[in-house]
Amino acid sequence: MKLASLRVVPLVAAIILATGCSSLNPFASAKPKPAELVDFKPSAELVALWSADIGESGAYVFQPAVVGESVYAAGEGGDVARFDSGRQVWRVDADTRLSAGVGSDGRIAVVVTASGIAVAYDADNGSERWRATIGAEVLAQPAVSSDLVVLRASDNRLIALSARDGSRRWIYQRANPPLALRNFSGVVLEGSVVLAGFPGGKLVVINAANGGAITELSVAVPRGSTELERVADVAGTPVVGRREVCAVSYQGRAACFDTSNGNALWARDFSSSVGMDRDARFAVITDEGDAVHALDVYSGASVWKQDSMARRAVSRPLIVGDHVVVGDVEGYVHALSRDSGAFAARARAGDGPLSAPPLAYGRGFIVQGRDGEITAYELR
């Protein structure tokens, strides 16, 4: 779903006057009508492997966690469950509302309550391992390793806990601009470092051992005469390749950097509030107008653009083999040709919006809708 709601307390008047993007106006009387679905000749088939229900997402975004064939999922009502190839292994009730999806490394599964408490369950049997008070709202899926759990608070603080007992390890905090996107985007816990995007267009590499910043990369530079125009937050989770890390910002740029020295490989103007994906050939981005773009991953040059899904709240894209997969506000999953952007297949995963972007699962992918339906697909 689009993540373009804003922290508005200082600048309500500015937002009311904004006309460039209706999704930024919390007082709009009606939402624009989604574009009609276009007809096409299918070149592939979206096959549903299994589905399950975990409970509605409410106002939150719930992203499942995939570890091998196991899927860990949660809903706002407090249910947390593990599914192996569609078979429910366990299900527990957290006895309170939840605000973020599940993070897991296959040893523990971590969720966060709406009151700011992280709860860790044993990944094998669902027994509770520990609870830790965060003291902040958490909207993003936790990042979990064998040693560390990293949580992103809605004020963009990163809070690291011990994976063993939930004790506090460190906090990373930086100054925020007056206005920023309400961030449902998680962080990447990659070996000894944590990568996270921040308001102001910064991508920060953080030492996982102590929470110290190792380096900052400038994805975008805020521009404009008003605070609303200067919103340039990094959107979505950074994408890490073999030697590159890529990210895109709202009202800013898309960029890829060399991880060995931090130098920019390329950068170009872009605006996205949902993020991007990449493989060895393409960087794929959903822009603020719901168009999906493929760029050459080495140069940033445009390869194709699919712009037939305007106002459908198109999700962050996921590259699955020879296809690019996105979800939309009406619960449809769209598969595009990775080489041309043409529609290849379409299926409806549920009646409600797909509240989280598609997630790689085996040879296919999994989606979780706002109505609580989890569906695993394979492209054939």
N, C-alpha and C positions, 0 to 999 in steps of 0.2 A: 504494500500500500504506500501512498505518498506520505512523506514524513515532513511536510512543509508547515505544520503548525508551529507558532512562535511563542516565545516568552514575551508577553505583551505589556506587562505592567507599566514600564516607562514610556511606551510609545503607542498607546492605543489609538490616539488620533492619527498618527502616521499610517497605521495599518488600515484604518477605516478609509483613508484617502487613497490607498494604494489601488491602482487599476490594472497593473501589469499582469497579475496572476490572482484569480479569484480564490484559489486554494489558500492564499495567505490572509484572506479576510474572514475572521471568525464570526462576523456579523452578517455575512451574505445570506439573503433570504432563500436562495435556491441554488442547488448545485447544477453546473452545466450538464446537459444530457450527453451521455457517452456516445461516441461515434458508432454507427451501425456496423455490425460484423460484416466483413467483406467475404464474398464467395471466392472459392479457389478450388483447384483440383488437387486433392491430397496426394502427396508423394511419399508419405510415411503414415504410420498408425500409432496413436497413443494408446497403449494397452494398460488398463488398471490392474495391477498385481494384487493389491489388497487395500482395504480401507478400515478405519476404526474411528471411534468418537472419543474425544478427550474433554469436551466441554467448551463453551463459547469463550472468545477472547475478550469480549467487552471493548473497552477503550484502549486496550494494550495490544502489543504485537508479540505473539508467541511463536518462537522459532524452535523446532525440534532439534535434537542432537543425534547424530548418526555415528555409531562406532561399530564398524564391521556390518553385520546384518542386524544389529540392534538399533532400535529407534527409541529415544527417550523423549517424552512429550508431556506438556502440562497445559492446563486451562485456567482461566481467571477464577473459577469457582474453587480451586484448590486441589483438583485431581492431578496426580503425577503417575505416569505409567511407563513401563518398558514393553516394547513389542519386538519379537524376533520373527522376521519374515511374516509379519502380520499377526502372529499368535501372541496374545497378551501373557507376559511372563509374571508381572505383578502390577498392582495398582494400589496406591495409597492416597489418603486424604490429608492434606496439610492442615485442615481445620481452620483455614483462613483464606482470604483472597490473595491471589498471586499477581505479580505485575510484570514478570519477565519469563521468557522461555527457559529451557533446560540447557545447562552446560554439563558435559560429561567427558571423561577420559576412559570410560569403561570400568573404572574402579568405584567412583562415586558419581552421583547425579545431583546437581545443585540447582535450586530454584530460589527465588526471592519473593517474599511476601509484600503486599501493598503497604504494610507498615514498616518496611525496611529491615527485615530479618532474613538472612541467608540460611537456607536449610539444606543439608547434605544428606542424601540417602545412599545406602549401600547399593551399588549398581546390580549386584547379583540377586538380592532378595527384597530390596525396597525398605529394609529396616533403617530407621533414622540413625545417623552417625553423629551429627552435631548441629547446633544452631548458633548463629553469631549475629549480634545486633550491628547493623550498618549505620543507622542514624541518618539515612538519606533515602530518597526515592531512587529505585533502580529500574530502568526501563529496558535495558539491553540484556541479551543472553550472556551469562557468565562465560569466561574463558577458563578452562580447567586443564591442569597438567597433573602429573603424579605428585608434584610438590606444592603447587600454587593454584589458588582460585583468584581470578582478577575480575572485579566488578566495576562497571562504569555507572556512577551516579548521574542523575539527570542534570546536576550542576557541572558535569564533566570532570569531576574528581575520579581518579582511579584508585580503588581500594583493594589491596592484596591481602588475602588470608592464607593461612596454612591449610593445605588440602587435608592434613591429618586430623586437625582438631578445630579449625576455624579461628584460631588466634590471629590477631592483627599482625601483619608483617610490615607493610609500609603504605603510605598514601602519596600519590602524585597529584599535584594541583597547580594550575596555572591561571593567570588572570583571564577572565572572559570579557568579550565586548558587551555593550548594553543589550544587544539583541542577537538571538541565536535560534537555530532550529531546535525543536524539541527532539532530542536525539534518541532513537531506538537502535542505533548502530553499536555493535559490539567492538571488541578489540581482538587482535591476533596475538596469541601467545606462542611464539616460535623459538623453541630452544631456550637460549639464555636471554632473549629480549622480548619485550612487549611493544607492539606497534599500534598506535591509535591516532585517529584524525581528530582535529579540534576546531572550534570556531576560529575565524581569522585565517583559515586556509592552511594551517600547519599540520604536518604529519610528523609525529614525534616517535623516536626510537628510545625505549626506556630499558634500563638494566633490570631484569627480572629479579635479581638477587637483592637489590636495595632500593629500587624505585627511582634511581637517579636518571636524569635525561642524558642520553649518549649523544644524540644529534637531533636537530630539527630540519625538516625538509619543507620548502615552501611550495605547496601545491598551487596556491592562489594568493594574490594580494588584494585585500579589500579596496574597492573603488566606489566612487559616488560621493554626493554631497550630503546625503542623509544616512542615518544609521540603518534604515531599511535597505537602501541601495548598497550599503557596505557589508551586508550579511554575505559571508563567503566561507561557510562551514564545509569542512570535508564531509562528504556524504557516504554512507555505507561503510562496510569494513574494508580496510586496505587489502589489496590482492598481491600475494607474494609469489614470485616465480623463482626460477633457479638462481638468477643473479639480479633480478629486478623486483622492485615494489612499485605498484601503481595505485593511484587514487584519483578521485574526481571530487569537485566541490560544487556547491550551490552558488550561482552567479559568479563563477570564477573560471577554473581551468580543469582539464584532465592532464595528468602528467605521469610519466614513468621515470624512476630513478635507478641508477646503478647502486646496488647494495654494498659494493666493495668500497666506494668512495663518496657516495651521496650525490654525485653529479646527476643533473637532469639529462635523461636520454632524449626526451622530447616533451613538449607541453603545448597545448592549444586551448583556446577559449571554449568553455563548455559550462552548462548549468545542469546539475542533477541533484535531486534530493534523495535518491534511492541507491545510487552506486553503480558499480561496474563489475565485470568479470574479464578474465583473459586466459588465453592458452598460448601455445608456441607461435601462433600466426596472428591472432586478432585480440584487440582490446574491444570489448563490447559494452556499450553504455546506454542506459535509458535516460533521455534528457527530460527537462521540465515540461516539455510539450507532449510527452508520452511517445516520442519517436525513439526507435531503437537504432543505434549507430554501430557499425563495425569499423574500427580503425586498424591500420597496420601496426602491430605491436612494436615494431622496431623504429618506425618513423612518425607514427601518429597520423599518417595520411588517411583520408576517408576512403573506404572501400565500398560500403553501401549504407543505405538508410531506409528503414521501414517506418513510414509515417501514417499508416492507416488506422491507428488505434488512439486517436486524439480523445482526450478527456476520459479515458478508460482506466486511469490510475495504474498504469503499467508498472510492474514490479522491477526490482533489480534483475538483470538477466543472468542466466546460468548457461554455460556452454556444456552441452552433453553430446559428445562424439561429433557428428556432422551437423548438429542442430544447436540453435539457441532457444532457450525456453524462458517464457515470462508468464506471469499471472496477471489477472486484472480485477477490477472492482465488482464484476458480476460473477466471479468464480470460475471464469474460463482460463484454461491453460492453452497457450499458443506456442507451437513449435515452428521456428523459422529455419530456413536453410542457412547454415553457417557461412556458406560461400557467397550467397546472393541476397539473403534477407527475405526471400519469398516465403509466403506461408506454406508450410508442409503438412501440418496436422493441427487439430484443435479438439479439445475435450472440456467438459464442464465438471469441475471437481466438487462443486457444492453450490448452494443457493446464495451464500454470502460472499463478500470480498475475500480474496486470498490475503490474509493479514500478514503473512511472512513470505519472503521470496522463495522460489524453488531451491531445494538443497540436494546436492549430489547424494545418490543412494545406489550402491552397486553399479550396475551398468545404466541405471536410469536416474530418477530423482523422486523427491517426496515434497508434497505441499501440505500446509495446514491452513484451513480456512477460518475466518472469523466465527463461523458457525460451529467450529469444533471438529469438523471432519478432517481426518488425516488420510491422504491417498498417496500410494506409491505407484509410479508409472514407469513404463519402459517404452522406448521408441523402437518400432520395428518397421 
